């Protein structure tokens, strides 16, 4: 079983409502994992607004070991560099911030951070309107058929145990396009689901994980969001990595899942 150290959380902050809403989640995670938090504000080059960084979110982080850092330059690069160089175990950031620095919590910055950093990234596209509890109670792990599936399941199971949440597993199988044409649509879908279900059961056994599973056929982004909404889950966990890896389709859809998910997403 893999280890799950979460000792240092990086929280990019732009003084937006979305950032303020995300602070509740960051503080809750920090307390649950006994982690320290770095609140990083990146000012775009050429801008010099007056910031009261020392008092920002003081109430939200009253009981948290918090360091406040201001930097200047390209937001995505600064966040990724900080995560690499300062021993960050998790990045937590909303998207689409409308605060002082729109370049910090933008979709493009978040997608770049998800792609570039090595540690898990928690994010929410609608942090100002989502009502999932700060500490999730129901977690959905969306897994593909890549070689990283076993590790992702282990991570999801360990994370769920650490926060006291139930875990369910979803596999979205892409519709086959090269199957014999004499197969009926129903036979085709049933065969795809059966093959995928066997693969998921094998991965669960290899990971040593017990969880309820579901296999559906269709588009990854839409089906993952639909399942999260139907099951009223509080967090979706997905895998990411080298998008060129064979069959790692889920990894190319991470930001799409973030955009459509009714709850926060943790990409590993």
VOGUVEX-325531 format. One line per 8 residues: for each residue z, y negated, x of C-alpha. Coordinates in nm, 2 decimals. Each point is the difference from the previous one (the first is absolute). Example, Ala and Ser with C-alpha at 12.3 -4.5 7.8 and 13.67 -1.06 7.14 Angstrom:
2
0.78:0.45:1.23 ~ -0.07:-0.34:0.14 .
REM end
This chain:
268
0.00:0.00:0.00 ~ -0.08:-0.35:0.13 ~ 0.26:-0.26:0.07 ~ 0.01:-0.32:-0.21 ~ 0.16:-0.28:0.21 ~ 0.00:-0.33:-0.19 ~ 0.21:-0.23:0.22 ~ -0.21:-0.31:0.02 .
-0.20:-0.15:-0.30 ~ -0.25:-0.28:0.05 ~ -0.03:-0.24:-0.30 ~ -0.29:-0.24:0.03 ~ 0.09:-0.30:-0.22 ~ -0.20:-0.31:-0.12 ~ 0.25:-0.17:-0.23 ~ -0.19:0.13:-0.31 .
0.13:0.13:-0.33 ~ -0.15:0.34:0.10 ~ 0.20:-0.01:0.33 ~ 0.32:-0.09:-0.18 ~ -0.05:0.29:-0.24 ~ -0.07:0.24:0.29 ~ 0.32:-0.11:0.17 ~ 0.20:0.19:-0.26 .
-0.17:0.32:0.11 ~ 0.04:-0.08:0.37 ~ 0.37:-0.06:-0.03 ~ 0.05:0.31:-0.20 ~ -0.19:0.22:0.25 ~ 0.19:-0.16:0.29 ~ 0.34:0.08:-0.16 ~ -0.11:0.36:-0.10 .
-0.12:0.08:0.35 ~ 0.25:-0.22:0.19 ~ -0.30:-0.18:0.16 ~ -0.03:-0.35:0.14 ~ -0.27:-0.23:-0.13 ~ -0.23:-0.25:0.18 ~ -0.14:-0.27:-0.24 ~ -0.32:-0.12:0.17 .
-0.18:-0.31:-0.10 ~ -0.34:-0.06:0.16 ~ -0.12:-0.36:-0.02 ~ -0.38:-0.04:0.03 ~ -0.12:-0.18:0.31 ~ -0.02:-0.37:-0.06 ~ 0.25:-0.01:-0.28 ~ 0.35:-0.13:0.06 .
0.19:-0.01:-0.33 ~ 0.38:-0.06:0.00 ~ 0.17:0.34:-0.06 ~ 0.36:0.07:-0.09 ~ -0.03:0.35:0.13 ~ 0.37:0.03:0.09 ~ 0.10:-0.03:-0.37 ~ -0.29:0.18:-0.16 .
0.11:0.29:-0.22 ~ 0.35:-0.03:0.13 ~ 0.15:0.13:-0.32 ~ -0.24:0.30:-0.02 ~ 0.09:0.11:0.36 ~ 0.37:-0.10:-0.01 ~ 0.11:0.35:0.10 ~ -0.29:0.10:0.22 .
-0.04:-0.02:0.38 ~ -0.28:-0.26:0.00 ~ -0.20:-0.17:0.27 ~ -0.23:-0.29:-0.09 ~ -0.31:-0.05:0.22 ~ -0.28:-0.26:-0.02 ~ -0.33:0.05:0.17 ~ -0.34:-0.17:0.01 .
-0.35:0.14:-0.01 ~ -0.20:0.27:-0.18 ~ 0.24:0.15:-0.26 ~ -0.13:0.36:0.01 ~ -0.01:0.01:0.38 ~ 0.35:-0.15:0.03 ~ 0.15:0.25:-0.25 ~ -0.17:0.30:0.17 .
0.10:-0.12:0.35 ~ 0.36:-0.05:-0.11 ~ 0.01:0.35:-0.16 ~ -0.14:0.16:0.31 ~ 0.21:-0.19:0.25 ~ 0.34:-0.03:-0.17 ~ 0.07:0.36:-0.11 ~ -0.07:-0.05:-0.37 .
0.05:0.31:-0.21 ~ -0.14:-0.14:-0.33 ~ -0.19:-0.31:-0.11 ~ 0.08:-0.13:-0.35 ~ -0.24:-0.27:-0.14 ~ -0.15:-0.09:-0.34 ~ -0.36:-0.12:-0.03 ~ -0.16:-0.31:-0.15 .
0.29:-0.24:0.09 ~ -0.06:-0.35:-0.12 ~ 0.26:-0.17:0.23 ~ -0.04:-0.24:0.28 ~ -0.22:0.23:0.20 ~ -0.26:0.18:-0.22 ~ -0.14:0.16:0.31 ~ 0.32:0.20:0.06 .
0.04:0.20:-0.32 ~ -0.37:0.04:-0.09 ~ -0.18:0.31:-0.09 ~ -0.20:-0.01:0.32 ~ 0.31:-0.03:0.22 ~ 0.18:0.28:-0.18 ~ -0.30:0.23:0.03 ~ -0.03:-0.08:0.37 .
0.37:0.07:0.05 ~ -0.02:0.33:-0.19 ~ -0.30:0.10:0.22 ~ 0.15:-0.12:0.34 ~ 0.37:0.08:0.01 ~ 0.13:0.34:0.08 ~ 0.32:-0.01:-0.21 ~ 0.02:0.04:-0.38 .
-0.09:-0.31:-0.21 ~ 0.15:-0.07:-0.34 ~ -0.19:-0.25:-0.21 ~ -0.05:-0.11:-0.35 ~ -0.30:-0.18:-0.14 ~ 0.19:-0.15:-0.29 ~ 0.35:-0.04:0.14 ~ 0.08:-0.30:-0.22 .
-0.06:0.21:-0.32 ~ 0.09:0.36:0.09 ~ 0.33:0.12:-0.14 ~ 0.05:0.32:0.20 ~ 0.36:0.03:0.12 ~ 0.06:-0.11:0.36 ~ 0.10:0.36:0.09 ~ -0.25:0.24:-0.16 .
0.12:0.27:-0.23 ~ -0.34:0.17:-0.05 ~ -0.25:0.04:0.28 ~ -0.36:0.12:-0.02 ~ -0.17:0.12:0.32 ~ -0.38:-0.01:-0.02 ~ -0.13:0.25:0.26 ~ -0.35:0.09:0.10 .
-0.13:0.31:0.18 ~ 0.01:-0.14:0.35 ~ 0.19:0.16:0.29 ~ 0.27:-0.27:-0.04 ~ 0.09:0.12:-0.35 ~ 0.29:0.22:0.12 ~ 0.16:-0.29:0.20 ~ -0.05:-0.24:-0.29 .
0.17:0.25:-0.24 ~ 0.29:0.04:0.25 ~ 0.04:-0.38:0.03 ~ -0.01:-0.05:-0.38 ~ 0.26:0.28:-0.05 ~ 0.23:-0.14:0.26 ~ -0.04:-0.36:-0.12 ~ 0.07:0.12:-0.36 .
0.31:0.18:0.11 ~ 0.13:-0.30:0.19 ~ -0.03:-0.24:-0.30 ~ 0.11:0.26:-0.26 ~ -0.34:0.01:-0.18 ~ -0.19:0.28:-0.17 ~ -0.34:0.09:0.16 ~ -0.32:0.10:-0.17 .
-0.33:0.07:0.18 ~ -0.35:-0.10:-0.12 ~ -0.33:0.12:0.14 ~ -0.32:-0.17:-0.11 ~ -0.30:0.23:0.07 ~ -0.33:-0.18:0.02 ~ -0.27:0.14:-0.24 ~ -0.24:0.24:0.17 .
-0.36:-0.10:0.02 ~ -0.15:0.30:0.18 ~ 0.13:0.28:-0.23 ~ -0.25:0.23:-0.17 ~ -0.17:-0.18:-0.29 ~ 0.04:0.29:-0.24 ~ 0.37:-0.05:0.00 ~ 0.13:-0.18:-0.31 .
0.19:-0.32:0.05 ~ 0.32:0.16:-0.12 ~ -0.04:0.30:0.23 ~ -0.07:-0.24:0.29 ~ 0.31:-0.21:-0.07 ~ 0.22:0.31:-0.04 ~ -0.13:0.15:0.33 ~ 0.06:-0.33:0.18 .
0.36:-0.02:-0.13 ~ 0.08:0.36:0.08 ~ -0.13:-0.03:0.36 ~ 0.19:-0.33:0.05 ~ 0.32:0.14:-0.16 ~ -0.01:0.30:0.25 ~ -0.04:-0.24:0.29 ~ 0.29:-0.22:-0.12 .
0.23:0.30:-0.05 ~ -0.08:0.11:0.35 ~ 0.08:-0.34:0.14 ~ 0.33:-0.01:-0.19 ~ 0.09:0.34:0.14 ~ -0.09:-0.10:0.35 ~ 0.21:-0.32:-0.04 ~ 0.30:0.18:-0.14 .
-0.01:-0.24:-0.30 ~ 0.07:0.08:-0.37 ~ -0.14:-0.24:-0.25 ~ -0.19:-0.01:-0.33 ~ -0.37:-0.03:0.06 ~ -0.30:-0.11:-0.19 ~ -0.37:0.02:0.08 ~ -0.26:-0.22:-0.17 .
-0.37:-0.06:0.06 ~ -0.15:-0.35:0.04 ~ 0.02:-0.32:0.19 ~ 0.30:-0.02:0.23 ~ 0.10:-0.36:-0.06 ~ -0.02:0.01:-0.37 ~ 0.16:0.34:-0.04 ~ 0.29:-0.08:0.23 .
0.07:-0.32:-0.19 ~ -0.03:0.18:-0.33 ~ 0.25:0.26:0.10 ~ 0.25:-0.25:0.13 ~ -0.02:-0.19:-0.33 ~ 0.01:0.31:-0.22 ~ 0.30:0.15:0.18 ~ 0.18:-0.34:0.03 .
0.06:0.05:0.37 ~ 0.18:-0.26:0.21 ~ -0.19:0.06:0.33 ~ -0.33:0.16:0.11 ~ -0.02:0.16:0.35 ~ -0.34:0.04:0.15 ~ -0.13:0.10:0.34 ~ -0.22:-0.21:0.23 .
-0.14:0.03:0.35 ~ -0.34:0.05:0.16 ~ -0.24:-0.04:-0.28 ~ -0.26:0.20:0.19 ~ 0.21:0.31:-0.03 ~ -0.19:0.26:-0.20 ~ 0.11:0.02:-0.37 ~ 0.25:-0.29:0.04 .
-0.14:-0.17:-0.30 ~ 0.34:-0.13:-0.12 ~ 0.04:-0.20:0.32 ~ -0.31:-0.21:-0.08 ~ 0.15:-0.09:-0.34 ~ 0.35:-0.11:0.09 ~ -0.05:-0.37:-0.07 ~ -0.18:0.08:-0.33 .
0.30:0.20:-0.11 ~ 0.23:-0.29:0.10 ~ -0.21:-0.24:-0.20 ~ 0.01:0.22:-0.32 ~ 0.34:0.16:0.02 ~ 0.25:-0.11:-0.26 ~ 0.28:0.05:0.27 ~ 0.04:-0.06:0.37 .
-0.19:0.23:0.25 ~ 0.13:0.14:0.32 ~ -0.28:0.10:0.24 ~ 0.09:0.23:0.28 .
REM end
